[in-house]
Amino acid sequence: MSVDKHILVAEIEQLDDALLRADYERVRRLVSPHFTMVNPLAQRLGRDHWLAWLEREIRYHRIDRDSPEYRLFACAAIVTAEVRSLMSVTGLNGGAPTVHHTFRTEIWVESSSGPKLEHVQLTRIDD
């Protein structure tokens, strides 16, 4: 038995929607307590620091995932995709929205309440 792809896709859609709405409490519920994010500068943030950074410095306007690929396992899934995010970042471009193009690798793990995001690795793509 592997992670249910339909449930996983729904959770990913919930995450993107929560980021777009700046609903950080919902984001918190969708990520595991052991969550880590590694950004394109190789900086690693744990869940609480990542959420605080999002709330303080980031505003998502659009998230477009291009042709995601899903590798499903018994208790986890690896999801990869090129992602173009239109976002405003404090201190970047005067806070005006800019497109951030990355290759995103996500690891989702099963929990009693469904898949939770465990890890995100972002690799910058130059257009």
C-alpha positions in Angstrom: 0.0 0.0 0.0 1.4 3.4 -0.9 0.4 7.0 -0.3 -2.9 7.8 -1.9 -2.1 10.2 -4.8 -5.6 11.8 -4.8 -5.3 12.7 -1.2 -1.7 13.9 -1.7 -2.7 16.1 -4.6 -5.5 17.6 -2.5 -3.1 18.4 0.3 -0.7 20.1 -2.1 -3.6 22.2 -3.4 -4.5 23.0 0.2 -0.9 24.1 0.9 -0.7 26.3 -2.2 -4.1 27.9 -1.3 -3.0 28.5 2.3 0.2 30.2 1.1 -1.7 32.4 -1.4 -4.2 33.4 1.4 -1.4 33.9 3.9 -3.2 31.4 6.2 -0.2 30.4 8.2 -2.2 28.4 10.8 -3.4 26.2 7.9 0.2 25.9 6.6 1.3 24.9 10.1 -1.3 22.1 10.1 -0.1 20.8 6.7 3.6 20.5 7.5 5.1 18.0 9.9 6.7 19.1 13.2 10.1 18.1 11.8 9.7 20.1 8.6 12.8 21.7 7.0 13.2 23.9 4.0 16.4 24.4 2.1 16.3 27.5 -0.2 18.4 28.1 -3.3 21.1 29.7 -1.2 21.4 26.5 0.8 20.0 28.1 3.9 18.0 25.6 6.0 15.0 26.6 8.1 13.0 24.5 10.5 9.2 24.8 10.6 8.8 27.6 13.1 11.6 29.7 11.6 10.2 29.1 8.0 6.7 30.1 9.1 7.9 33.2 10.8 10.0 34.1 7.7 7.0 33.6 5.4 4.7 35.7 7.6 7.3 38.5 8.0 8.8 38.7 4.5 6.8 36.9 1.8 3.5 37.4 0.1 2.5 34.9 -2.6 0.4 36.1 -5.5 0.5 33.1 -7.7 1.9 29.5 -7.6 2.2 27.6 -10.8 3.4 24.0 -10.6 4.5 22.7 -14.0 4.0 18.9 -14.7 4.5 17.6 -11.2 5.9 14.1 -10.8 4.9 11.8 -8.0 6.9 8.9 -6.6 4.7 7.1 -4.1 6.0 4.8 -1.3 4.4 3.0 1.6 4.7 5.9 4.1 6.0 8.8 2.0 5.9 10.5 -1.4 8.4 12.6 -3.3 6.9 15.3 -5.5 9.0 17.2 -8.0 8.1 20.1 -10.3 9.2 23.3 -11.8 7.4 26.0 -10.0 6.9 29.7 -10.9 5.8 31.7 -8.0 4.8 35.4 -8.3 5.7 36.8 -4.9 6.6 39.9 -3.1 9.7 39.7 -0.9 10.6 42.3 1.7 13.8 44.0 0.7 13.8 42.6 -2.8 12.9 44.8 -5.8 11.3 47.4 -3.5 8.7 44.8 -2.4 7.2 44.6 -5.9 6.0 41.2 -7.1 8.6 39.2 -9.0 8.6 35.7 -10.5 10.7 33.1 -8.7 11.4 30.1 -10.9 12.6 27.0 -9.0 12.8 23.3 -9.3 11.0 22.1 -6.1 11.5 18.8 -4.4 9.0 18.0 -1.7 8.9 15.0 0.7 5.5 14.2 2.1 5.1 11.7 4.9 2.0 9.8 6.1 0.5 10.8 9.4 -2.7 9.8 11.2 -4.4 12.9 9.8 -3.1 12.5 6.2 0.1 13.5 4.3 2.2 16.2 5.9 5.0 18.1 4.2 8.3 17.0 5.7 10.9 18.7 3.5 11.2 21.2 0.7 14.4 21.7 -1.4 14.4 24.6 -3.8 16.8 24.9 -6.7 16.8 28.2 -8.6 16.2 28.1 -12.4 17.5 31.0 -14.4 15.2 32.1 -17.2 
